């Protein structure tokens, strides 16, 4: 590794995954290709684009920015109109993206969903029903998944590892756990998803952290707090001290765990499964990939939108009657500077996803969610496709790193040092399987890495219940996405697209 980069990075939580101490043997274990993907690299095109040729202006009724779940949701709801969806990446999905190898698709982001009890929002459930994803099961009073083959077998749901021992549950059993779940019981069914439906009587929990809520009622040992912090980072990107009490109360009290069996739905392609369902029902040529929205300007009859066609290196101009901005809101400072103050308080958490495509006989230990507590605090474990689908050509282990917000500026160095990142991740995962790193590496066919510098908004105290659409300056421009005062969850993204349509009608 470049010494300057190592010194710069090694002081960060980002870099327990790197090491400058390499043996001659470990240097030679990477006998496979590493594919690295990051949309951060396209930013320089904004500056280069001043010299790009311009095409003629096209007219659209609705221009949508961003082809993540939120953008695809609003596109699906407006599909009978003249719409155009611009996505800077070369693929749809956003943080629910995917990769493929030898014809098999696997996830590179959010990767599961849960059975929906009756206290989930009706509008989003209806959309999923229309997509053929769920149907109502009156016997259990819940919405059930149609594709049963993607339900995770209960005996393969998860396994935890602390570097020495395996165990079933991350939260340590005992008096504290009993007190903890007693504390959760009064809130079951009261924290609706999407969070905009949470009754006003409970919204004050948004003003305190989950940790402050817990410590006022129970004594938290360091071990118990570490387990809760793991869960909060895994779903919301921060510790119990970072996220609001509503995030924690939703996680433990409103996902069905305390009242009944909860089915976990997790296709090998992750939540790209839902993105693909939405995209395939859109009119042809609705989605323009590799199209970076550069500027949005209000004009007399709507908006003039400048878009960089990344592949052809040309500027396209669109006259749009209405705009839905479902992209990451931090980019507004460049795209529409007058709007950046609406989202000035947003904080974003960076993630790194690494897919290891391995030989199917790597190890007989096959659990869907493999939770690892170790000195590598940014490492959250991995998902094993062998527990998602029995018969596949390849086995994919998808590892996740959740970094601190202040580490984002260093993410660009990950590509230069990708071999070191992969080697150290191999070391952690080989320890989980209790085999030598060289043996683990010898089973790898290919590695895919994806960096998401703004993967999810941090649901810190005060963040929720702050829909900027309620005080947007342009009635014909609305915002969608989980970074508009929502928890970073699939159902929130889906619902934000439904709400965007409502605001457009009102405007």
C-alpha positions as a printed Julia matrix, in Angstrom:
507×3 Matrix{Float64}:
   0.0     0.0     0.0
   1.11    3.56   -0.68
   2.6     4.75    2.66
   1.04    8.2     2.42
  -2.4     6.71    1.94
  -1.89    4.25    4.77
  -0.92    6.97    7.23
  -3.89    9.06    6.12
  -6.31    6.17    6.46
  -5.03    4.09    9.32
  -6.23    6.51   11.99
  -9.83    5.95   10.93
 -12.48    3.37   11.72
 -12.41    2.88    7.95
  -9.11    1.13    8.07
  -9.03   -1.77   10.43
  -9.77   -3.45    7.08
  -6.35   -2.44    5.74
  -2.93   -3.52    6.89
   0.57   -2.65    5.79
   2.04   -5.8     7.32
   2.0    -8.43    4.61
   3.8   -11.72    4.45
   5.14  -13.05    1.17
   2.57  -15.83    1.39
  -0.42  -13.53    1.94
   0.65  -11.32   -0.96
   0.01  -14.18   -3.36
  -3.44  -15.33   -2.25
  -5.44  -13.09   -4.62
  -5.66  -15.27   -7.7
  -8.93  -13.77   -8.95
 -10.31  -10.59  -10.5
 -11.64   -7.71   -8.37
 -14.31   -5.5    -9.94
 -14.71   -2.08   -8.29
 -17.81    0.08   -8.73
 -18.42    3.59   -7.45
 -20.53    6.41   -8.84
 -18.27    8.88   -7.05
 -15.95    8.84  -10.05
 -18.51   10.44  -12.4
 -18.54   13.71  -10.46
 -15.66   15.14  -12.46
 -17.88   15.09  -15.56
 -19.82   18.05  -14.19
 -16.71   20.22  -14.61
 -15.68   18.67  -17.94
 -19.2    19.05  -19.35
 -18.73   22.76  -20.08
 -17.11   21.65  -23.34
 -19.64   18.95  -24.23
 -21.86   19.55  -27.3
 -25.56   20.22  -26.69
 -28.47   18.49  -28.36
 -31.93   19.84  -29.09
 -34.47   20.34  -26.29
 -36.99   17.56  -25.61
 -40.34   17.95  -23.83
 -41.62   15.67  -21.06
 -44.51   15.96  -18.64
 -42.62   14.48  -15.68
 -38.86   14.21  -15.23
 -37.74   11.96  -12.36
 -34.24   12.1   -10.9
 -32.91    8.79   -9.52
 -33.81    5.16  -10.3
 -33.72    3.78   -6.77
 -36.83    2.32   -5.15
 -38.32    5.8    -4.58
 -37.76    6.97   -8.16
 -39.07    3.71   -9.61
 -42.1     3.87   -7.33
 -43.15    7.31   -8.56
 -42.39    6.28  -12.16
 -44.66    3.24  -11.76
 -47.42    5.44  -10.35
 -47.08    7.92  -13.25
 -46.54    5.29  -15.96
 -49.63    6.36  -17.94
 -48.05    9.77  -18.52
 -45.14   11.09  -20.58
 -42.33   10.46  -18.1
 -38.55   10.25  -18.16
 -36.38    8.81  -15.38
 -32.69    9.81  -15.32
 -30.17    7.71  -13.4
 -26.46    8.57  -13.21
 -25.43    4.94  -12.62
 -25.22    2.22  -15.28
 -27.88    0.24  -13.39
 -31.14    0.74  -11.54
 -31.75    0.15   -7.85
 -29.63    2.73   -6.04
 -28.85    1.26   -2.61
 -30.9    -1.76   -3.73
 -28.55   -2.44   -6.63
 -27.21   -5.7    -8.02
 -24.39   -7.44   -9.88
 -24.28  -10.62  -11.91
 -21.82  -13.4   -12.62
 -22.26  -16.21  -15.14
 -25.9   -15.23  -15.62
 -26.82  -15.17  -11.93
 -27.91  -11.94  -10.25
 -27.03  -11.08   -6.64
 -27.59   -8.08   -4.41
 -25.22   -5.22   -3.68
 -27.21   -3.39   -1.06
 -30.41   -3.82    0.94
 -31.29   -7.49    0.89
 -34.46   -8.48    2.73
 -38.04   -7.71    3.68
 -40.39   -9.0     6.37
 -43.97  -10.3     6.56
 -46.37   -7.36    6.77
 -48.81   -7.3     9.69
 -51.96   -5.21    9.48
 -50.34   -2.09   10.95
 -48.32   -1.42    7.82
 -49.5     1.35    5.49
 -52.24    0.32    3.09
 -51.02    2.34    0.08
 -47.61    0.68   -0.18
 -49.08   -2.76    0.51
 -51.55   -2.21   -2.35
 -48.67   -1.37   -4.68
 -46.86   -4.59   -3.71
 -50.09   -6.52   -4.28
 -50.41   -4.97   -7.75
 -46.85   -6.02   -8.5
 -47.67   -9.61   -7.53
 -45.27   -9.55   -4.57
 -47.74  -10.09   -1.71
 -51.25  -11.38   -1.07
 -53.37  -11.27    2.09
 -53.44  -14.38    4.26
 -56.57  -14.22    6.43
 -55.44  -17.22    8.52
 -52.53  -15.28   10.01
 -53.96  -11.78    9.47
 -50.88  -10.73    7.53
 -49.75   -9.98    4.03
 -47.89  -12.99    2.72
 -45.17  -13.21    0.05
 -46.09  -14.89   -3.23
 -42.64  -16.24   -4.19
 -42.33  -18.78   -1.39
 -39.02  -20.04   -2.73
 -37.38  -16.86   -1.44
 -38.47  -17.32    2.19
 -35.54  -18.03    4.49
 -35.78  -21.32    6.34
 -36.08  -20.62   10.1
 -33.19  -22.96   10.96
 -30.94  -21.03    8.57
 -31.95  -17.48    9.43
 -28.87  -16.35   11.32
 -25.77  -17.21   13.25
 -23.63  -14.93   15.39
 -19.87  -15.13   15.89
 -17.68  -13.24   18.34
 -14.34  -14.39   16.97
 -14.32  -17.53   19.11
 -17.8   -18.98   19.59
 -21.01  -19.29   17.55
 -24.37  -18.47   19.13
 -27.99  -18.05   18.05
 -28.96  -14.59   19.27
 -26.94  -11.41   19.33
 -28.69  -10.0    22.41
 -27.32  -11.76   25.52
 -29.92  -13.71   27.46
 -30.69  -12.94   31.08
 -32.39  -10.38   33.3
 -31.55   -7.41   31.06
 -33.04   -9.09   28.0
 -36.26   -9.87   29.91
 -36.5    -6.24   31.06
 -35.69   -5.03   27.57
 -38.53   -6.89   25.88
 -40.97   -5.97   28.64
 -40.08   -2.36   27.85
 -40.87   -2.97   24.17
 -44.27   -4.64   24.62
 -46.45   -1.5    25.07
 -45.22   -0.2    21.73
 -46.16   -3.21   19.59
 -48.36   -2.07   16.72
 -48.02    1.62   17.58
 -45.04    2.46   15.4
 -46.5     2.25   11.92
 -44.46    1.93    8.77
 -44.19    4.2     6.87
 -43.29    6.4     9.83
 -45.53    9.24    8.62
 -48.4     7.12   10.02
 -47.03    6.98   13.58
 -49.59    8.63   15.88
 -48.75   12.09   17.21
 -48.77   10.76   20.78
 -45.59    8.79   20.03
 -43.73   11.26   17.85
 -41.92   12.84   20.81
 -39.69    9.75   20.88
 -38.08   11.2    17.78
 -36.46   13.88   19.96
 -34.28   11.54   22.03
 -31.78    8.83   21.16
 -32.63    5.17   21.55
 -29.83    4.87   24.1
 -31.27    7.68   26.25
 -34.69    6.03   26.08
 -33.28    2.67   27.22
 -30.97    3.87   29.97
 -33.84    5.69   31.69
 -35.55    2.32   32.33
 -32.94   -0.46   32.37
 -29.26   -0.96   33.14
 -27.32   -1.64   29.95
 -24.15   -3.67   30.29
 -21.38   -2.96   27.72
 -22.11   -6.38   26.18
 -25.84   -5.71   25.81
 -25.27   -2.21   24.43
 -22.75   -3.56   21.89
 -25.39   -5.99   20.59
 -28.02   -3.26   20.3
 -25.5    -0.96   18.6
 -24.8    -3.71   16.07
 -28.51   -3.97   15.22
 -28.86   -0.2    14.9
 -25.81    0.09   12.61
 -27.04   -2.83   10.5
 -30.42   -1.24    9.75
 -29.93    2.49   10.35
 -26.2     3.21   10.02
 -25.52    4.43   13.56
 -25.29    3.27   17.16
 -28.09    3.5    19.73
 -26.63    6.89   20.7
 -26.78    8.1    17.09
 -30.35    7.16   16.13
 -33.67    8.33   17.51
 -35.73    6.21   19.9
 -38.3     5.71   17.15
 -35.76    3.82   15.04
 -35.0     1.42   17.89
 -38.65    1.02   18.93
 -39.64    0.22   15.37
 -36.79   -2.3    15.05
 -37.68   -4.33   18.13
 -41.39   -3.75   18.72
 -42.97   -3.52   15.28
 -41.5    -6.2    13.07
 -43.55   -9.09   14.43
 -40.83  -10.77   16.49
 -42.61  -10.4    19.83
 -46.07  -11.53   18.8
 -45.73  -14.22   16.13
 -43.45  -15.95   13.69
 -42.06  -13.46   11.17
 -41.22  -14.64    7.67
 -38.05  -13.26    6.12
 -38.18  -12.72    2.37
 -34.74  -12.51    0.79
 -34.11  -13.29   -2.89
 -30.46  -13.74   -3.92
 -30.64  -10.44   -5.84
 -31.63   -8.61   -2.64
 -34.08   -5.73   -2.89
 -33.16   -5.36   -6.55
 -35.97   -7.94   -6.84
 -38.44   -5.12   -6.12
 -36.62   -2.58   -8.31
 -36.77   -5.0   -11.23
 -40.5    -5.64  -10.67
 -41.18   -1.9   -10.85
 -38.9    -1.23  -13.82
 -40.25   -4.01  -16.04
 -43.75   -2.52  -15.88
 -42.66    0.89  -17.15
 -43.05    1.96  -20.79
 -40.07    1.31  -23.05
 -37.31    3.96  -22.95
 -38.65    5.48  -19.73
 -35.35    4.92  -17.91
 -32.16    6.6   -19.13
 -29.11    5.07  -17.43
 -25.77    6.9   -17.34
 -27.67   10.2   -17.37
 -26.4    12.64  -14.75
 -28.72   15.53  -13.96
 -26.54   18.64  -13.93
 -28.91   21.57  -13.5
 -32.59   22.18  -12.75
 -33.87   25.7   -13.43
 -37.41   26.98  -12.91
 -38.85   28.52  -16.09
 -42.23   29.93  -17.06
 -43.83   26.58  -17.96
 -42.08   24.3   -15.49
 -38.39   23.44  -15.42
 -35.42   23.33  -17.75
 -33.24   20.35  -16.89
 -29.69   19.86  -18.16
 -28.55   16.24  -18.24
 -25.11   14.83  -19.03
 -25.21   11.72  -21.19
 -22.17   10.04  -19.63
 -21.52    7.6   -22.47
 -21.8    10.02  -25.4
 -20.44   13.0   -23.4
 -23.18   15.29  -24.63
 -25.57   17.65  -22.87
 -29.27   16.96  -23.24
 -31.86   19.57  -22.3
 -35.39   18.69  -21.23
 -38.38   20.97  -20.77
 -40.35   19.33  -17.95
 -43.74   20.41  -16.67
 -43.04   18.79  -13.29
 -39.98   17.33  -11.58
 -39.67   14.6    -8.94
 -36.29   14.66   -7.24
 -35.67   11.15   -5.87
 -31.89   11.38   -5.94
 -29.6    11.96   -2.98
 -30.36   15.39   -1.6
 -26.75   16.38   -0.88
 -26.3    16.79   -4.66
 -28.83   19.64   -4.75
 -26.07   22.05   -3.78
 -24.76   21.6    -7.33
 -27.96   20.79   -9.23
 -30.28   23.4    -7.76
 -28.39   25.47   -5.15
 -31.51   27.36   -4.05
 -32.93   24.09   -2.67
 -29.94   22.83   -0.71
 -31.02   24.55    2.52
 -34.09   22.3     2.67
 -31.82   19.33    3.37
 -28.86   21.07    4.98
 -29.16   19.05    8.19
 -29.13   15.64    6.49
 -26.3    13.32    7.52
 -25.32   10.41    5.29
 -23.65    7.13    6.23
 -21.15    5.5     3.81
 -21.19    1.75    3.14
 -18.97   -0.71    1.33
 -20.37   -3.95   -0.09
 -18.11   -6.82   -1.17
 -19.52   -9.84   -3.04
 -17.32  -12.95   -2.93
 -18.31  -15.43   -5.64
 -16.99  -18.73   -4.27
 -17.04  -22.44   -4.99
 -20.2   -24.04   -3.63
 -18.2   -26.49   -1.47
 -16.42  -23.76    0.5
 -17.99  -24.8     3.81
 -21.09  -26.6     5.07
 -21.9   -23.7     7.41
 -24.82  -22.08    5.53
 -26.7   -19.34    7.35
 -28.48  -16.43    5.67
 -27.4   -13.64    8.03
 -23.94  -14.12    9.54
 -23.46  -11.52   12.25
 -19.87  -10.95   13.34
 -18.82   -8.97   16.39
 -15.1    -8.24   16.27
 -12.45   -5.57   16.68
 -13.35   -4.47   13.15
 -16.26   -2.3    14.32
 -17.18   -1.23   10.79
 -17.62   -4.84    9.62
 -21.17   -6.16   10.06
 -20.85   -9.7     8.7
 -22.2   -11.2     5.5
 -25.18  -12.77    3.75
 -24.78  -16.25    2.26
 -26.71  -16.99   -0.93
 -26.52  -20.72   -0.16
 -29.17  -20.11    2.52
 -31.32  -18.11    0.09
 -31.51  -20.62   -2.76
 -30.53  -24.28   -2.71
 -29.77  -24.78   -6.39
 -27.47  -22.14   -7.85
 -24.38  -22.34  -10.01
 -22.37  -20.14   -7.67
 -22.36  -19.34   -3.97
 -22.12  -15.62   -3.16
 -21.03  -14.25    0.22
 -21.99  -10.57    0.45
 -20.05   -8.7     3.13
 -21.04   -5.3     4.52
 -19.05   -2.44    6.03
 -20.79    0.55    7.62
 -18.39    3.46    8.12
 -18.54    6.67   10.09
 -19.85    9.76    8.31
 -16.53   11.58    8.71
 -14.75    8.79    6.81
 -16.55    9.56    3.55
 -13.81   11.82    2.23
 -11.38    8.9     2.35
 -13.48    6.43    0.39
 -11.82    7.29   -2.91
  -8.64    5.62   -1.62
 -10.44    2.27   -1.36
 -10.13    1.6    -5.09
  -6.37    2.14   -5.04
  -6.1    -0.19   -2.04
  -8.8    -2.67   -3.02
  -6.48   -5.68   -2.76
  -5.68   -4.83    0.87
  -9.37   -4.4     1.68
 -10.19   -7.77    0.13
  -7.31   -9.53    1.9
  -8.33   -8.26    5.29
 -11.98   -9.13    4.68
 -10.88  -12.61    3.67
  -9.05  -12.83    7.0
 -12.19  -11.96    8.96
 -14.44  -14.34    7.02
 -11.91  -17.18    7.05
 -11.87  -16.79   10.84
 -15.65  -17.18   10.85
 -15.41  -20.42    8.84
 -12.36  -21.44   10.93
 -10.2   -22.16    7.91
  -6.87  -20.61    6.77
  -7.12  -17.43    4.69
  -5.29  -19.15    1.83
  -7.89  -21.92    1.74
 -10.75  -19.39    1.69
  -9.05  -17.35   -1.05
  -8.5   -20.5    -3.12
 -12.26  -20.97   -3.35
 -12.93  -17.47   -4.72
 -13.84  -17.07   -8.4
 -14.32  -13.31   -8.47
 -14.9   -10.35   -6.17
 -17.21   -7.36   -6.73
 -16.83   -4.22   -4.62
 -19.32   -1.36   -4.45
 -18.78    1.89   -2.54
 -21.8     3.98   -1.57
 -20.63    7.28   -0.1
 -24.18    8.4     0.75
 -25.79    5.0     1.22
 -28.39    6.02    3.79
 -29.49    9.04    5.82
 -28.82    8.85    9.54
 -32.11    8.82   11.48
 -30.7    10.95   14.3
 -32.94   12.55   16.95
 -35.14   15.19   15.31
 -34.71   13.81   11.78
 -38.1    12.11   11.28
 -41.47   13.78   10.58
 -39.78   16.5     8.53
 -41.22   16.16    5.04
 -39.71   19.04    3.07
 -42.52   18.81    0.52
 -44.7    20.64    3.01
 -42.66   23.82    2.56
 -41.07   23.4    -0.85
 -40.84   26.67   -2.83
 -41.93   25.19   -6.2
 -45.31   23.45   -6.17
 -44.45   21.49   -9.34
 -41.21   20.06   -7.93
 -41.5    17.43   -5.21
 -39.08   15.24   -3.3
 -39.05   11.47   -2.78
 -36.66    9.11   -1.05
 -35.78    8.02    2.45
 -33.53   11.08    2.9
 -36.66   13.21    3.15
 -37.29   12.64    6.86
 -37.78    8.86    6.75
 -36.13    5.72    8.09
 -33.77    4.12    5.53
 -36.08    1.18    4.81
 -37.62   -0.3     1.67
 -41.24    0.43    2.62
 -40.36    4.05    3.37
 -38.76    4.47   -0.08
 -41.74    2.86   -1.78
 -44.22    5.03    0.11
 -42.27    8.21   -0.66
 -43.02    7.68   -4.34
 -46.73    7.34   -3.57
 -46.68   10.56   -1.57
 -44.84   12.36   -4.37
 -47.73   11.63   -6.72
 -50.16   13.03   -4.15
 -48.18   16.27   -3.85
 -47.96   16.6    -7.63
 -51.73   16.38   -7.91
 -52.14   19.04   -5.22
 -49.62   21.28   -6.99
